[in-house]
Amino acid sequence: MSRPLRIEYEDAFYHVMNRGGGRKVIFPDDAYYQDYLRCLDEAHRRFGIEIHAYCLMGNHYHLLVKTPRGNLGRAMRHIDGVYVQRHNRRKKTDGSLFRGRYKAIVVDASSYLLQLSRYIHRNPIELKKPLVSAPEEYAWSSYSAYLAQSRAPEWLNRDAVYGELASQQRYSAYRAYVESGNDEETTRFYSLKNTPSILGDKFFKENAYGKALSLDIEIDKKGMKVPVSLEAVVACVAAFHKIDSKGITLTKRGRGQQNLPRWIAMKLCQEVGSAKLHEIAKLFRVGHYSTVSQTIARLNRLMEKDVDVLEIYNTLSQDLTP
């Protein structure tokens, strides 16, 4: 079955949501919440994504983000994908965690940014059984940082929301705004059985589709319609490990030498570069393609035992997939 189209363009704002499969808890305790926040930090630094608000609930999350580079899919593959790895590592389990792909609603920030931030921050008290008596008491949302009652993470961008208030007393003004309750329009929008993919008027919807750089499409077995060049794979692995590309493509002398970046680059050349074994052998200057096959098999065995290596591989794979 085809997946829903996702609209991606530069400087788009999104309300992103996901929940555990079968309503399972995705944040069992504080350590898991911290792991997810670390994923947000990493996505901000690696993909330039801006996080304007967040609320992590027991079995789901809400994010308000902006994508200056038009790369929501890549950023969310890192956030959700790496979090699942860390979750499974702590729980000593494997398999899926979320019920499916995240839902992303494109937002007309000029009309709805302030309302949406309020909707997200009020989540803990809008349940049938509120988690706290006041939203600032909830530890795992950005609301207390908006009120300057807790230290804001470096990656949290509050200025855009504050700017919509048009008040010099931004902390007290934002508190009053949130305490006034969700507006009827926002409540009605999110009460729809099938929530629309765009929050905005007809003109905004037409403009959003017109600016879209890519409408999310099904990808093939190797992860993309056009394979990544082998040179790009090597450069990405070298940058991640902060080494020269020659340290990856040149063999190391000595029996039993382990060059993990080289092993990972070989496997990625096969997986996201769709390269044949003899092509990889030529690039990495090995005598026979069977050596490549043996190296990839060695890496596969290592990843089964070492989750840190598996996490590095998956992170690089996500970075290379559009």
Secondary structure, DSSP 8 states (H G I E B T S, - for coil): ------EE-TTEEEEEEEEBGGG--S--SHHHHHHHHHHHHHHHHHH--EEEEEEE-SSEEEEEEEETTS-HHHHHHHHHHHHHHHHHHHHT--S--BSSS-EEEEE-HHHHHHHHHHHHHTGGGSSSS-SSSSGGG-TTBSHHHHTTSS---TTB--HHHHHHH--S-HHHHHHHHHHT---HHHHHHHHSSS--SEES-HHHHHHHHHH-SEE-----TTSSSS---HHHHHHHHHHHHT--THHHHS---STT---HHHHHHHHHHHHTS---HHHHHHHTT-S-HHHHHHHHHHHHHHHHH-HHHHHHHHHHHHHH--
